[in-house]
Amino acid sequence: MLIFVKPRIVLLSVPKTGTTALEEALSPQAEIAFRARAEIKHLNLRQYLNRIRPLLSPLGGPEFQTVAVVREPLDWLRSWYRFRARDRLIGHANSTAHVSFETFVRNYLRPGDRPDYARLGRQSEFLTDNAGGIAVDHVFRYEAMPALVAFLSERLGSAVDLPRRNVSPQAATDLAPETETRLRAELAPEYAIWQAARQAP
């Protein structure tokens, strides 16, 4: 999470949506940066509203606006699968190095207890307020990153040069048609959020 006081922007870091590159490019301009450890970097909207926003209230002025990026849900899972397939995780319970993408997705969709490698939440969990509604002010599609860069450049008053960082290794991510159909049905609310996300500044 990065907080910019003058332009009144809070950039949430939804995992696997280019947050490492955004952090690297924008941290020097942020007055407050929550980074490094995942549980600090990836604070969700509720955590911001309940814990961080009260700390900003003494600053006065207009309300801060929240910004976040969401990724096409199946592509988001592919990114997590590839990320957990990297060599340094081999031998760990959350490694997908010796698990097919089909198995990974089926276990992700499984109700109840799941293997460690398939224990992932949903992107929507980072965007909901205390009442359970999507309440981030500006949600951009990951696939339309230039739109986010243009938006941030305008609000921050300087060009944003986004490097490519945290690239996961290549891996086969084929799915059986019936599995993909099931995934799209079960993640319909996630797809609705992604479809509604902004593609232009």
LINCORBEL-V706647 format. One record per residue. N is the residue number from 1. PSI is psi in radians with two decimals (NA if undefined). D_LAST is the distance of its C-alpha to the last C-alpha in Angstrom with 2 decimals. Layout:
n->(N N)
psi->(PSI PSI)
d_last->(D_LAST D_LAST)
This chain:
n->(1 2 3 4 5 6 7 8 9 10 11 12 13 14 15 16 17 18 19 20 21 22 23 24 25 26 27 28 29 30 31 32 33 34 35 36 37 38 39 40 41 42 43 44 45 46 47 48 49 50 51 52 53 54 55 56 57 58 59 60 61 62 63 64 65 66 67 68 69 70 71 72 73 74 75 76 77 78 79 80 81 82 83 84 85 86 87 88 89 90 91 92 93 94 95 96 97 98 99 100 101 102 103 104 105 106 107 108 109 110 111 112 113 114 115 116 117 118 119 120 121 122 123 124 125 126 127 128 129 130 131 132 133 134 135 136 137 138 139 140 141 142 143 144 145 146 147 148 149 150 151 152 153 154 155 156 157 158 159 160 161 162 163 164 165 166 167 168 169 170 171 172 173 174 175 176 177 178 179 180 181 182 183 184 185 186 187 188 189 190 191 192 193 194 195 196 197 198 199 200 201)
psi->(2.27 2.40 2.20 1.99 -0.88 -0.86 -0.06 0.93 2.40 2.03 1.92 2.59 1.50 2.21 2.53 0.60 0.59 0.32 -0.56 -0.76 -0.72 -0.75 -0.78 -0.71 -0.59 -0.28 -0.69 -0.43 -0.20 2.34 -0.53 2.26 2.10 1.98 -3.05 -1.65 2.39 -0.71 -0.26 -0.81 -0.74 0.82 2.39 -3.13 -0.73 -0.74 -0.68 -0.86 -0.69 -0.55 -0.69 -0.77 -0.71 -0.52 -0.40 -0.29 -0.60 -0.28 -0.39 -2.95 -3.03 2.79 2.55 2.50 2.44 2.54 2.43 2.84 2.42 2.63 2.63 2.20 -0.72 -0.71 -0.62 -0.77 -0.67 -0.71 -0.75 -0.74 -0.83 -0.69 -0.70 -0.03 -0.03 2.73 -0.64 -0.26 -0.11 2.25 -0.25 2.74 -0.42 0.27 2.41 0.22 -0.55 0.48 2.34 2.74 -0.61 -0.82 -0.72 -0.85 -0.75 -0.69 -0.57 -0.65 -0.14 2.27 2.71 -2.58 2.32 2.72 2.68 -0.71 -0.34 0.14 1.55 2.60 -2.50 2.65 -0.59 -0.47 -0.36 -0.19 -0.07 2.55 -2.98 -0.34 -0.04 0.14 2.69 2.06 0.26 2.38 -0.71 1.95 2.14 2.60 2.40 -0.66 -0.18 0.76 -0.62 -0.55 -0.72 -0.76 -0.74 -0.72 -0.84 -0.69 -0.72 -0.79 -0.61 -0.25 0.37 2.68 2.47 2.09 1.92 1.97 2.92 2.10 2.81 0.73 2.23 2.73 2.76 2.59 2.61 2.28 0.78 2.61 2.54 2.48 -0.68 -0.58 -0.73 -0.68 -0.77 -0.76 -0.79 -0.60 -0.78 -0.45 0.41 -0.73 -0.60 -0.72 -0.62 -0.71 -0.79 -0.74 -0.61 -0.22 2.71 2.49 0.03 2.68 NA)
d_last->(20.46 19.25 19.42 18.23 20.43 19.41 15.65 16.81 14.78 16.49 15.18 17.29 18.72 19.14 21.74 21.18 17.39 17.29 18.28 21.00 18.90 16.36 19.51 21.14 18.39 17.58 20.97 22.45 20.00 20.42 23.35 23.98 23.60 25.03 25.69 28.45 30.14 28.23 29.34 27.94 24.74 23.72 24.28 22.82 21.50 25.08 26.39 23.84 24.70 28.42 29.05 26.44 25.10 28.71 29.10 26.25 27.64 30.17 27.44 26.91 24.06 21.00 20.16 18.07 14.86 14.67 12.04 13.14 12.84 15.04 16.75 18.53 21.74 24.28 22.48 22.20 25.97 26.61 24.98 27.17 30.18 29.82 29.23 32.41 34.33 34.37 37.84 37.87 37.69 40.59 43.28 41.04 40.69 36.93 37.24 36.30 38.06 40.89 39.12 37.68 34.15 35.90 37.90 34.97 33.03 36.19 36.90 33.38 33.89 37.40 38.10 39.90 40.73 38.81 39.50 37.80 35.68 34.18 33.58 29.85 28.02 24.89 21.25 21.38 23.94 21.41 19.26 22.15 23.73 27.48 27.82 26.33 23.18 19.59 18.50 15.54 13.08 9.80 10.60 8.81 11.03 12.93 13.26 9.61 9.88 8.44 4.82 6.34 8.25 6.04 4.96 8.70 9.98 9.09 10.50 13.34 14.17 14.92 13.92 13.59 15.95 15.89 19.44 20.65 22.80 24.86 25.24 27.65 30.70 30.95 32.67 33.55 31.42 33.05 33.59 36.24 34.86 36.32 34.71 31.24 31.89 33.03 30.08 27.55 29.67 30.04 26.38 25.29 23.67 21.64 20.58 19.63 17.25 15.72 15.60 13.81 11.10 7.46 7.01 3.81 0.00)
